[in-house]
């Protein structure tokens, strides 16, 4: 392969990687912006339609300021990472409990899990013969994902 072809392929691979990273960052930025606007809207609806700097500050970073205060006025990368990870796992746990909890009591039992498995099995067993055949599986491996990332609920 000629040197110019190798350079062109390397550049194309780099551009693809940069583009993918930029897209992911833009998507994360959009989510952060949406969250910020939701907090501002709530703060404004809780007042008379206008907010002071203190109200703005509370709406923007109340949780972060609480973390700093809870850690003696300083927050390290490790402390922040631990708090973010804990919050992420709590959200995941809430979603899993909500998905499986048949009684609505906020707990998960083996009966809840079995009940959900039976419902899912019945949905897949289209001919009701007590077996799931490959032809009964959804096309494109889309069953149960509903647009969520694969790392969302690895329990299923």
ZADO-1210 file (C-alpha; in nm, 4 decimals, padded with zeros to 6 digits):
<atoms>
<atom x="00.0000" y="00.0000" z="00.0000" code="UNK" pos="1"/>
<atom x="00.1305" y="00.3424" z="-00.0884" code="UNK" pos="2"/>
<atom x="00.2286" y="00.5847" z="00.1841" code="UNK" pos="3"/>
<atom x="-00.0352" y="00.8400" z="00.0779" code="UNK" pos="4"/>
<atom x="-00.3078" y="00.5738" z="00.0976" code="UNK" pos="5"/>
<atom x="-00.1924" y="00.4707" z="00.4447" code="UNK" pos="6"/>
<atom x="-00.1957" y="00.8341" z="00.5578" code="UNK" pos="7"/>
<atom x="-00.5437" y="00.8866" z="00.4124" code="UNK" pos="8"/>
<atom x="-00.6777" y="00.5775" z="00.5930" code="UNK" pos="9"/>
<atom x="-00.5138" y="00.6835" z="00.9195" code="UNK" pos="10"/>
<atom x="-00.6647" y="01.0311" z="00.8851" code="UNK" pos="11"/>
<atom x="-01.0104" y="00.8841" z="00.8127" code="UNK" pos="12"/>
<atom x="-00.9869" y="00.6610" z="01.1217" code="UNK" pos="13"/>
<atom x="-00.8786" y="00.9555" z="01.3363" code="UNK" pos="14"/>
<atom x="-01.1577" y="01.1749" z="01.2010" code="UNK" pos="15"/>
<atom x="-01.4120" y="00.9021" z="01.2803" code="UNK" pos="16"/>
<atom x="-01.2840" y="00.8655" z="01.6349" code="UNK" pos="17"/>
<atom x="-01.2861" y="01.2424" z="01.6921" code="UNK" pos="18"/>
<atom x="-01.6334" y="01.2703" z="01.5431" code="UNK" pos="19"/>
<atom x="-01.7691" y="00.9961" z="01.7677" code="UNK" pos="20"/>
<atom x="-01.6158" y="01.1591" z="02.0755" code="UNK" pos="21"/>
<atom x="-01.7502" y="01.5009" z="01.9763" code="UNK" pos="22"/>
<atom x="-02.0988" y="01.3554" z="01.9277" code="UNK" pos="23"/>
<atom x="-02.0894" y="01.1905" z="02.2716" code="UNK" pos="24"/>
<atom x="-01.9693" y="01.5146" z="02.4322" code="UNK" pos="25"/>
<atom x="-02.2393" y="01.7172" z="02.2537" code="UNK" pos="26"/>
<atom x="-02.5040" y="01.4704" z="02.3697" code="UNK" pos="27"/>
<atom x="-02.3802" y="01.4927" z="02.7308" code="UNK" pos="28"/>
<atom x="-02.3694" y="01.8735" z="02.7053" code="UNK" pos="29"/>
<atom x="-02.7259" y="01.8808" z="02.5777" code="UNK" pos="30"/>
<atom x="-02.8413" y="01.6677" z="02.8727" code="UNK" pos="31"/>
<atom x="-02.6607" y="01.8985" z="03.1151" code="UNK" pos="32"/>
<atom x="-02.8169" y="02.2039" z="02.9483" code="UNK" pos="33"/>
<atom x="-03.1628" y="02.0461" z="02.9646" code="UNK" pos="34"/>
<atom x="-03.1136" y="01.9676" z="03.3337" code="UNK" pos="35"/>
<atom x="-02.9987" y="02.3216" z="03.4041" code="UNK" pos="36"/>
<atom x="-03.3000" y="02.4686" z="03.2233" code="UNK" pos="37"/>
<atom x="-03.5377" y="02.2377" z="03.4117" code="UNK" pos="38"/>
<atom x="-03.3885" y="02.3505" z="03.7448" code="UNK" pos="39"/>
<atom x="-03.4177" y="02.7164" z="03.6422" code="UNK" pos="40"/>
<atom x="-03.7780" y="02.6683" z="03.5279" code="UNK" pos="41"/>
<atom x="-03.8635" y="02.5058" z="03.8603" code="UNK" pos="42"/>
<atom x="-03.6946" y="02.7845" z="04.0582" code="UNK" pos="43"/>
<atom x="-03.8835" y="03.0472" z="03.8602" code="UNK" pos="44"/>
<atom x="-04.2170" y="02.8693" z="03.8946" code="UNK" pos="45"/>
<atom x="-04.1582" y="02.8422" z="04.2715" code="UNK" pos="46"/>
<atom x="-04.1150" y="03.2207" z="04.2911" code="UNK" pos="47"/>
<atom x="-04.2922" y="03.5075" z="04.1184" code="UNK" pos="48"/>
<atom x="-04.1290" y="03.4421" z="03.7802" code="UNK" pos="49"/>
<atom x="-03.7980" y="03.6092" z="03.8652" code="UNK" pos="50"/>
<atom x="-03.5105" y="03.4782" z="04.0748" code="UNK" pos="51"/>
<atom x="-03.2269" y="03.6356" z="04.2669" code="UNK" pos="52"/>
<atom x="-02.8635" y="03.5300" z="04.2417" code="UNK" pos="53"/>
<atom x="-02.8988" y="03.3214" z="04.5600" code="UNK" pos="54"/>
<atom x="-03.1995" y="03.1374" z="04.4139" code="UNK" pos="55"/>
<atom x="-03.0100" y="03.0907" z="04.0863" code="UNK" pos="56"/>
<atom x="-02.7065" y="02.9586" z="04.2714" code="UNK" pos="57"/>
<atom x="-02.9173" y="02.7162" z="04.4743" code="UNK" pos="58"/>
<atom x="-03.0915" y="02.5900" z="04.1604" code="UNK" pos="59"/>
<atom x="-02.7653" y="02.5375" z="03.9744" code="UNK" pos="60"/>
<atom x="-02.5351" y="02.3734" z="04.2239" code="UNK" pos="61"/>
<atom x="-02.7127" y="02.2941" z="04.5494" code="UNK" pos="62"/>
<atom x="-02.6060" y="01.9291" z="04.5441" code="UNK" pos="63"/>
<atom x="-02.2467" y="02.0115" z="04.4575" code="UNK" pos="64"/>
<atom x="-02.2257" y="02.2762" z="04.7317" code="UNK" pos="65"/>
<atom x="-02.3700" y="02.0258" z="04.9803" code="UNK" pos="66"/>
<atom x="-02.1016" y="01.7729" z="04.8829" code="UNK" pos="67"/>
<atom x="-01.8316" y="02.0348" z="04.9375" code="UNK" pos="68"/>
<atom x="-01.9798" y="02.1311" z="05.2751" code="UNK" pos="69"/>
<atom x="-02.0141" y="01.7657" z="05.3791" code="UNK" pos="70"/>
<atom x="-01.6448" y="01.7130" z="05.3049" code="UNK" pos="71"/>
<atom x="-01.5032" y="01.9963" z="05.5148" code="UNK" pos="72"/>
<atom x="-01.5205" y="02.2685" z="05.2489" code="UNK" pos="73"/>
<atom x="-01.3038" y="02.0860" z="04.9941" code="UNK" pos="74"/>
<atom x="-01.3913" y="01.8152" z="04.7460" code="UNK" pos="75"/>
<atom x="-01.1340" y="01.5897" z="04.5831" code="UNK" pos="76"/>
<atom x="-01.1713" y="01.4145" z="04.2494" code="UNK" pos="77"/>
<atom x="-01.2054" y="01.0817" z="04.4297" code="UNK" pos="78"/>
<atom x="-01.4797" y="01.2126" z="04.6601" code="UNK" pos="79"/>
<atom x="-01.6727" y="01.3619" z="04.3690" code="UNK" pos="80"/>
<atom x="-01.6314" y="01.0456" z="04.1625" code="UNK" pos="81"/>
<atom x="-01.7588" y="00.8344" z="04.4540" code="UNK" pos="82"/>
<atom x="-02.0638" y="01.0599" z="04.4943" code="UNK" pos="83"/>
<atom x="-02.1410" y="01.0520" z="04.1214" code="UNK" pos="84"/>
<atom x="-02.1022" y="00.6744" z="04.1061" code="UNK" pos="85"/>
<atom x="-02.3269" y="00.6296" z="04.4079" code="UNK" pos="86"/>
<atom x="-02.5941" y="00.8550" z="04.2532" code="UNK" pos="87"/>
<atom x="-02.5760" y="00.6659" z="03.9223" code="UNK" pos="88"/>
<atom x="-02.6126" y="00.3295" z="04.0922" code="UNK" pos="89"/>
<atom x="-02.9036" y="00.4575" z="04.3016" code="UNK" pos="90"/>
<atom x="-03.0839" y="00.5645" z="03.9826" code="UNK" pos="91"/>
<atom x="-03.0183" y="00.2244" z="03.8280" code="UNK" pos="92"/>
<atom x="-03.1419" y="00.0471" z="04.1418" code="UNK" pos="93"/>
<atom x="-03.4624" y="00.2550" z="04.1459" code="UNK" pos="94"/>
<atom x="-03.5307" y="00.1655" z="03.7810" code="UNK" pos="95"/>
<atom x="-03.4730" y="-00.2047" z="03.8428" code="UNK" pos="96"/>
<atom x="-03.6958" y="-00.2081" z="04.1523" code="UNK" pos="97"/>
<atom x="-03.9694" y="-00.0163" z="03.9678" code="UNK" pos="98"/>
<atom x="-03.9497" y="-00.2590" z="03.6771" code="UNK" pos="99"/>
<atom x="-03.9790" y="-00.5737" z="03.8901" code="UNK" pos="100"/>
<atom x="-04.1718" y="-00.4650" z="04.2027" code="UNK" pos="101"/>
<atom x="-04.5213" y="-00.6111" z="04.1527" code="UNK" pos="102"/>
<atom x="-04.6612" y="-00.4915" z="04.4856" code="UNK" pos="103"/>
<atom x="-04.5304" y="-00.1366" z="04.4638" code="UNK" pos="104"/>
<atom x="-04.3750" y="-00.1572" z="04.8105" code="UNK" pos="105"/>
<atom x="-04.0256" y="-00.0572" z="04.7001" code="UNK" pos="106"/>
<atom x="-03.8730" y="-00.3990" z="04.7620" code="UNK" pos="107"/>
<atom x="-03.7613" y="-00.6768" z="04.5326" code="UNK" pos="108"/>
<atom x="-03.8422" y="-01.0412" z="04.6061" code="UNK" pos="109"/>
<atom x="-03.7821" y="-01.3642" z="04.4164" code="UNK" pos="110"/>
<atom x="-04.1581" y="-01.3738" z="04.3500" code="UNK" pos="111"/>
<atom x="-04.1296" y="-01.0316" z="04.1797" code="UNK" pos="112"/>
<atom x="-03.8452" y="-01.1561" z="03.9615" code="UNK" pos="113"/>
<atom x="-04.0247" y="-01.4792" z="03.8737" code="UNK" pos="114"/>
<atom x="-04.3441" y="-01.2891" z="03.7951" code="UNK" pos="115"/>
<atom x="-04.1635" y="-01.0610" z="03.5513" code="UNK" pos="116"/>
<atom x="-03.9831" y="-01.3561" z="03.3929" code="UNK" pos="117"/>
<atom x="-04.3184" y="-01.5310" z="03.3387" code="UNK" pos="118"/>
<atom x="-04.4637" y="-01.2230" z="03.1693" code="UNK" pos="119"/>
<atom x="-04.1604" y="-01.1863" z="02.9438" code="UNK" pos="120"/>
<atom x="-04.1618" y="-01.5578" z="02.8601" code="UNK" pos="121"/>
<atom x="-04.5326" y="-01.5433" z="02.7718" code="UNK" pos="122"/>
<atom x="-04.4712" y="-01.2441" z="02.5450" code="UNK" pos="123"/>
<atom x="-04.1950" y="-01.4283" z="02.3613" code="UNK" pos="124"/>
<atom x="-04.3767" y="-01.7635" z="02.3395" code="UNK" pos="125"/>
<atom x="-04.6013" y="-01.6428" z="02.0591" code="UNK" pos="126"/>
<atom x="-04.7528" y="-01.9829" z="01.9796" code="UNK" pos="127"/>
<atom x="-04.8085" y="-02.0695" z="02.3502" code="UNK" pos="128"/>
<atom x="-04.6343" y="-02.4071" z="02.3277" code="UNK" pos="129"/>
<atom x="-04.4288" y="-02.3554" z="02.6444" code="UNK" pos="130"/>
<atom x="-04.1062" y="-02.3039" z="02.4480" code="UNK" pos="131"/>
<atom x="-03.9338" y="-02.0067" z="02.2918" code="UNK" pos="132"/>
<atom x="-03.8012" y="-02.0792" z="01.9464" code="UNK" pos="133"/>
<atom x="-03.5540" y="-01.8645" z="01.7596" code="UNK" pos="134"/>
<atom x="-03.8264" y="-01.7627" z="01.5127" code="UNK" pos="135"/>
<atom x="-04.0263" y="-01.6134" z="01.8032" code="UNK" pos="136"/>
<atom x="-03.7462" y="-01.3777" z="01.9103" code="UNK" pos="137"/>
<atom x="-03.7729" y="-01.0145" z="01.8025" code="UNK" pos="138"/>
<atom x="-03.5704" y="-00.9215" z="01.4992" code="UNK" pos="139"/>
<atom x="-03.2605" y="-00.7099" z="01.5527" code="UNK" pos="140"/>
<atom x="-03.2071" y="-00.8152" z="01.9182" code="UNK" pos="141"/>
<atom x="-03.4176" y="-00.5195" z="02.0364" code="UNK" pos="142"/>
<atom x="-03.6235" y="-00.6941" z="02.3026" code="UNK" pos="143"/>
<atom x="-03.6093" y="-00.5200" z="02.6400" code="UNK" pos="144"/>
<atom x="-03.3762" y="-00.2350" z="02.5473" code="UNK" pos="145"/>
<atom x="-03.6209" y="00.0489" z="02.4718" code="UNK" pos="146"/>
<atom x="-03.3375" y="00.2811" z="02.3694" code="UNK" pos="147"/>
<atom x="-03.1360" y="00.2314" z="02.6869" code="UNK" pos="148"/>
<atom x="-02.7650" y="00.1662" z="02.6843" code="UNK" pos="149"/>
<atom x="-02.6446" y="-00.1878" z="02.7514" code="UNK" pos="150"/>
<atom x="-02.4815" y="-00.0905" z="03.0820" code="UNK" pos="151"/>
<atom x="-02.8133" y="00.0318" z="03.2191" code="UNK" pos="152"/>
<atom x="-02.9681" y="-00.2747" z="03.3804" code="UNK" pos="153"/>
<atom x="-02.7353" y="-00.5682" z="03.3485" code="UNK" pos="154"/>
<atom x="-02.9567" y="-00.7695" z="03.5860" code="UNK" pos="155"/>
<atom x="-03.2062" y="-00.8610" z="03.3097" code="UNK" pos="156"/>
</atoms>
